[in-house]
Amino acid sequence: MRNLIKASTVALVVVGGSLVAVPAYAADLTCSGDLGSQTVAGTLTVPAGVDCVIGGGTVEGDIIVEEDGWLDATSVTVTGDVIATDAYGVSIDGTSVGGDIVAYSADTRGGFLYLNDLAVGGSVEAGGIDVEVTDSTITGSLNTLAATYVDLLRTSVDGDVSIDGSDYGVSVYGAIVKGGVSVSGSSRDVLIGADADGAADSFGNTIGGGLSLTGNTANLRVASTTVYGGIALDGNTPAAAFGTGVLAGSVTGDYTGEAPGQADGDQSIAVTVPEQGDGELTWSLEGTSNLVDLGVAEERLDHYFADGEIVPIRIQDTRRDNPAWSITAQVSDFTAGGAAVSSKYLGWMPEVFESEGGAVAGPAVPSGFDGGDGLSVARTLAQADAGHTRGSSLVGADLELKLPLDTPRGTYTATVTLTVLG
């Protein structure tokens, strides 16, 4: 795969610049659209009918989602609860919610609750909506009532899981539940570690307490699941069908298929290993400003001289199979008012500060004052060969600017364009 990320990132100035801080929001806030990565120092309210988007932000209180409101939060930290009543939907992808998550459709089935890669400090309760919980951890319990459907995938729950009355089915794969699991009153497929035909899923389940399956009236399949307590079956039509890989302390009630093996031992350890993702190649500046100050050029025998360092660049490669990557830079001409000076007069000495990702510094490039094109053409800052170690690298470069003595006076700026190839 080949990815190209290109952006103007750094300004080079002969005299200094400034940094402007972005203030956080004050206490309580009513969302009216896209909040970006701001901090809300209180309760955040999503009013009726509003789509509220948060990316990388922090809410130092609760989030309240009103009727037909939509919360779309990515990489968000919430210290309090998330409460939604008759909302269009709640989607939280990444980071944490310190308290409970409660989402209900009070009158009719509708709406959704999607949680992904989330740490929940309290419990999750939902009713009358679609519920998907994936790759998450829940310190409390998970309780759903009359949810449209419930998917519990590769998620750890310290408390109990109770799923009652899901008319469009239940899927539980890769769950580690310290307490018990109860699924009742579903009229569509109930799949516990199994597919619809009963084959064991690669993501099995581990349940520290009991597994109760009662009053379900559709295809009920159990496979690849260890239950350290007992499995209790009652009133399921048809009866539960057991596939391979079912272990239990005991079984009561009617079932078909393979008899479960015995789950025993003084203590058990469970871990879910997900499929390796495609990953991505990303970079970011490691500094409080993207402005490089070369100061006031010093007059020497036959040229002006200034030096400095570019803002260090963090490169993170999480792609499958660790393919090669490189980062190059090219500098625009220096300009001051109507005057322009070629960027060939700027050279550099790349260096690698941290090489956990296998980065190797690019070659030194002299100032064009001594010959050559300097940084007026694309030059390699750093690279890593295919099969490099996985991790992040921090790279930078010392800059050296040599200008002819007949350069018109002024404060000159230029722009560095970084290109990442991988």
QUIKA-V780745 format. One record per residue. OMEGA is omega in radians with two decimals (NA if undefined). BURIAL is 1 if it has 9 or more other C-alpha atoms within 8 Angstrom, else 0. Layout:
# QUIKA-V780745
omega->OMEGA burial->BURIAL
omega->OMEGA burial->BURIAL
This chain:
# QUIKA-V780745
omega->-3.13 burial->0
omega->3.11 burial->0
omega->3.10 burial->0
omega->3.11 burial->0
omega->-3.04 burial->0
omega->-3.12 burial->0
omega->2.99 burial->0
omega->-2.96 burial->0
omega->-2.95 burial->1
omega->3.03 burial->1
omega->3.11 burial->1
omega->-3.01 burial->1
omega->-3.14 burial->1
omega->2.98 burial->1
omega->-2.80 burial->1
omega->-3.14 burial->1
omega->-3.09 burial->0
omega->3.14 burial->0
omega->-3.13 burial->0
omega->-3.13 burial->0
omega->3.10 burial->0
omega->-3.07 burial->0
omega->3.01 burial->0
omega->3.03 burial->0
omega->3.05 burial->1
omega->-3.01 burial->0
omega->-3.02 burial->0
omega->-3.08 burial->1
omega->3.00 burial->1
omega->-3.06 burial->0
omega->3.11 burial->1
omega->-3.13 burial->1
omega->-3.08 burial->0
omega->3.14 burial->0
omega->-3.08 burial->1
omega->-3.08 burial->1
omega->-3.10 burial->1
omega->3.05 burial->1
omega->3.06 burial->1
omega->-3.06 burial->1
omega->-3.12 burial->1
omega->-3.13 burial->1
omega->3.04 burial->1
omega->3.13 burial->1
omega->3.02 burial->1
omega->-3.04 burial->1
omega->3.12 burial->1
omega->3.05 burial->1
omega->-3.08 burial->1
omega->2.99 burial->1
omega->-3.09 burial->1
omega->-3.10 burial->1
omega->3.09 burial->1
omega->3.11 burial->1
omega->3.11 burial->1
omega->-3.08 burial->1
omega->3.12 burial->1
omega->3.04 burial->1
omega->-3.09 burial->1
omega->-3.11 burial->1
omega->-3.13 burial->1
omega->2.92 burial->1
omega->3.13 burial->1
omega->3.12 burial->1
omega->-3.07 burial->1
omega->-3.04 burial->1
omega->3.11 burial->1
omega->3.03 burial->1
omega->-3.11 burial->1
omega->3.06 burial->1
omega->3.11 burial->1
omega->-3.02 burial->1
omega->3.12 burial->1
omega->3.14 burial->1
omega->-3.08 burial->1
omega->3.04 burial->1
omega->3.13 burial->1
omega->-3.11 burial->1
omega->-3.10 burial->1
omega->-3.11 burial->1
omega->2.93 burial->1
omega->-3.05 burial->1
omega->-3.12 burial->1
omega->3.11 burial->1
omega->-3.11 burial->1
omega->-3.14 burial->1
omega->2.99 burial->1
omega->3.10 burial->1
omega->3.08 burial->1
omega->3.09 burial->1
omega->3.13 burial->1
omega->-3.06 burial->1
omega->3.02 burial->1
omega->3.07 burial->1
omega->-2.89 burial->1
omega->2.94 burial->1
omega->-3.03 burial->1
omega->-3.10 burial->1
omega->-3.12 burial->1
omega->2.97 burial->1
omega->-3.09 burial->1
omega->-3.12 burial->1
omega->-3.10 burial->1
omega->2.89 burial->1
omega->-2.92 burial->1
omega->-3.00 burial->0
omega->-3.10 burial->0
omega->3.09 burial->0
omega->3.12 burial->1
omega->-3.13 burial->1
omega->-3.09 burial->1
omega->2.99 burial->1
omega->3.13 burial->1
omega->3.11 burial->1
omega->-3.12 burial->1
omega->3.07 burial->1
omega->-3.00 burial->1
omega->3.00 burial->1
omega->-3.12 burial->1
omega->-3.10 burial->1
omega->3.13 burial->1
omega->-3.12 burial->1
omega->3.06 burial->1
omega->3.11 burial->1
omega->-3.11 burial->1
omega->3.11 burial->1
omega->3.05 burial->1
omega->-3.06 burial->1
omega->2.98 burial->1
omega->-3.13 burial->1
omega->3.05 burial->1
omega->3.10 burial->1
omega->-3.00 burial->1
omega->3.02 burial->1
omega->-3.04 burial->1
omega->3.02 burial->1
omega->-3.14 burial->1
omega->-3.11 burial->1
omega->3.12 burial->1
omega->-3.10 burial->1
omega->3.02 burial->1
omega->-3.12 burial->1
omega->3.06 burial->1
omega->-3.14 burial->1
omega->3.12 burial->1
omega->3.02 burial->1
omega->3.12 burial->1
omega->2.98 burial->1
omega->3.13 burial->1
omega->2.99 burial->1
omega->3.09 burial->1
omega->-2.94 burial->1
omega->3.04 burial->1
omega->-3.04 burial->1
omega->3.10 burial->1
omega->3.12 burial->1
omega->-3.13 burial->1
omega->-3.12 burial->1
omega->-3.14 burial->1
omega->3.01 burial->1
omega->3.12 burial->1
omega->-3.11 burial->1
omega->-3.03 burial->1
omega->2.96 burial->1
omega->3.10 burial->1
omega->-3.02 burial->1
omega->-3.12 burial->1
omega->2.93 burial->1
omega->-3.09 burial->1
omega->3.05 burial->1
omega->3.11 burial->1
omega->-3.13 burial->1
omega->3.05 burial->1
omega->-3.13 burial->1
omega->2.99 burial->1
omega->-3.04 burial->1
omega->3.13 burial->1
omega->3.12 burial->1
omega->3.13 burial->1
omega->3.11 burial->1
omega->3.12 burial->1
omega->3.06 burial->1
omega->-3.06 burial->1
omega->2.97 burial->1
omega->3.11 burial->1
omega->-3.13 burial->1
omega->3.01 burial->1
omega->-3.08 burial->1
omega->2.93 burial->1
omega->-3.01 burial->1
omega->-3.10 burial->1
omega->-3.12 burial->1
omega->-3.08 burial->1
omega->3.00 burial->1
omega->-3.03 burial->1
omega->3.11 burial->1
omega->3.09 burial->0
omega->3.13 burial->1
omega->-3.11 burial->1
omega->3.05 burial->1
omega->3.14 burial->1
omega->3.08 burial->0
omega->3.11 burial->1
omega->-3.10 burial->1
omega->3.02 burial->1
omega->-3.06 burial->1
omega->-3.09 burial->1
omega->3.12 burial->1
omega->-3.12 burial->1
omega->3.04 burial->1
omega->-3.12 burial->1
omega->3.12 burial->1
omega->-3.02 burial->1
omega->2.98 burial->1
omega->3.10 burial->1
omega->-2.97 burial->1
omega->3.11 burial->1
omega->-3.11 burial->1
omega->-3.07 burial->1
omega->-3.04 burial->1
omega->3.10 burial->1
omega->3.07 burial->1
omega->3.01 burial->1
omega->-3.08 burial->1
omega->3.07 burial->1
omega->-3.13 burial->1
omega->-3.08 burial->1
omega->2.97 burial->1
omega->3.14 burial->1
omega->2.99 burial->1
omega->-3.14 burial->1
omega->-3.09 burial->1
omega->-3.10 burial->1
omega->3.00 burial->1
omega->3.12 burial->0
omega->-3.13 burial->1
omega->-0.01 burial->1
omega->3.14 burial->0
omega->3.10 burial->1
omega->3.10 burial->1
omega->-3.13 burial->1
omega->3.05 burial->1
omega->-3.11 burial->1
omega->2.98 burial->1
omega->3.09 burial->1
omega->3.07 burial->1
omega->-3.13 burial->1
omega->3.06 burial->1
omega->3.10 burial->1
omega->3.09 burial->0
omega->3.02 burial->1
omega->-3.14 burial->0
omega->-3.03 burial->0
omega->3.04 burial->0
omega->3.03 burial->1
omega->3.10 burial->0
omega->-3.04 burial->0
omega->3.09 burial->0
omega->3.14 burial->0
omega->2.98 burial->1
omega->-3.08 burial->0
omega->3.03 burial->0
omega->-3.13 burial->1
omega->-3.08 burial->0
omega->-3.13 burial->0
omega->-3.10 burial->0
omega->-3.12 burial->0
omega->3.12 burial->0
omega->-3.14 burial->0
omega->3.06 burial->0
omega->3.08 burial->0
omega->3.12 burial->1
omega->-3.11 burial->0
omega->3.02 burial->0
omega->3.13 burial->0
omega->-3.14 burial->0
omega->3.12 burial->0
omega->-3.14 burial->0
omega->-3.14 burial->0
omega->3.07 burial->0
omega->-3.08 burial->1
omega->3.06 burial->0
omega->3.12 burial->0
omega->3.09 burial->0
omega->3.12 burial->1
omega->3.14 burial->0
omega->3.13 burial->0
omega->3.12 burial->0
omega->3.07 burial->0
omega->-3.11 burial->1
omega->3.08 burial->1
omega->-3.10 burial->1
omega->3.09 burial->1
omega->3.07 burial->1
omega->3.13 burial->1
omega->-3.10 burial->0
omega->-3.12 burial->1
omega->3.11 burial->0
omega->3.08 burial->1
omega->-2.99 burial->0
omega->-3.08 burial->0
omega->3.14 burial->0
omega->2.93 burial->1
omega->-3.10 burial->1
omega->3.01 burial->1
omega->3.11 burial->1
omega->-3.13 burial->1
omega->-3.13 burial->1
omega->3.03 burial->1
omega->3.05 burial->1
omega->-3.12 burial->1
omega->-3.08 burial->1
omega->3.10 burial->1
omega->3.13 burial->1
omega->-3.13 burial->1
omega->-3.14 burial->1
omega->3.13 burial->1
omega->-3.08 burial->1
omega->3.11 burial->1
omega->3.08 burial->1
omega->3.00 burial->0
omega->3.12 burial->1
omega->-3.13 burial->1
omega->3.02 burial->1
omega->3.04 burial->1
omega->3.05 burial->1
omega->-3.14 burial->1
omega->3.13 burial->1
omega->3.04 burial->1
omega->-3.04 burial->1
omega->3.08 burial->1
omega->3.05 burial->1
omega->3.01 burial->1
omega->3.13 burial->1
omega->3.05 burial->1
omega->-3.05 burial->1
omega->3.12 burial->0
omega->-3.10 burial->0
omega->3.10 burial->0
omega->3.12 burial->0
omega->-3.09 burial->0
omega->3.09 burial->1
omega->3.08 burial->1
omega->-3.13 burial->1
omega->3.12 burial->1
omega->3.05 burial->1
omega->-3.14 burial->1
omega->3.04 burial->1
omega->-3.13 burial->1
omega->3.06 burial->1
omega->3.12 burial->1
omega->-3.14 burial->1
omega->3.10 burial->0
omega->-3.03 burial->0
omega->3.11 burial->1
omega->3.10 burial->1
omega->3.07 burial->1
omega->-3.10 burial->1
omega->3.06 burial->1
omega->-3.09 burial->1
omega->3.04 burial->1
omega->-3.09 burial->1
omega->3.05 burial->0
omega->3.10 burial->0
omega->-3.12 burial->1
omega->3.02 burial->1
omega->3.10 burial->1
omega->3.05 burial->1
omega->3.12 burial->1
omega->-3.14 burial->0
omega->3.13 burial->0
omega->-3.04 burial->1
omega->3.13 burial->1
omega->-3.13 burial->1
omega->3.08 burial->1
omega->3.02 burial->1
omega->-3.08 burial->1
omega->3.13 burial->1
omega->-3.13 burial->1
omega->3.05 burial->1
omega->3.13 burial->1
omega->3.11 burial->1
omega->3.04 burial->1
omega->-3.12 burial->1
omega->3.05 burial->1
omega->-3.11 burial->0
omega->3.13 burial->0
omega->3.10 burial->1
omega->-3.14 burial->0
omega->-3.13 burial->1
omega->-3.12 burial->1
omega->3.08 burial->1
omega->3.09 burial->1
omega->-3.05 burial->1
omega->3.12 burial->1
omega->3.13 burial->1
omega->2.97 burial->1
omega->-3.11 burial->1
omega->3.09 burial->1
omega->-3.11 burial->1
omega->3.06 burial->1
omega->-3.11 burial->1
omega->3.06 burial->1
omega->-3.12 burial->1
omega->3.14 burial->0
omega->3.07 burial->0
omega->3.13 burial->0
omega->-3.13 burial->0
omega->3.14 burial->0
omega->3.06 burial->0
omega->-3.01 burial->0
omega->3.05 burial->1
omega->3.05 burial->1
omega->-3.11 burial->1
omega->3.06 burial->1
omega->3.03 burial->1
omega->3.12 burial->1
omega->3.11 burial->1
omega->3.12 burial->1
omega->3.13 burial->1
omega->3.11 burial->1
omega->NA burial->1
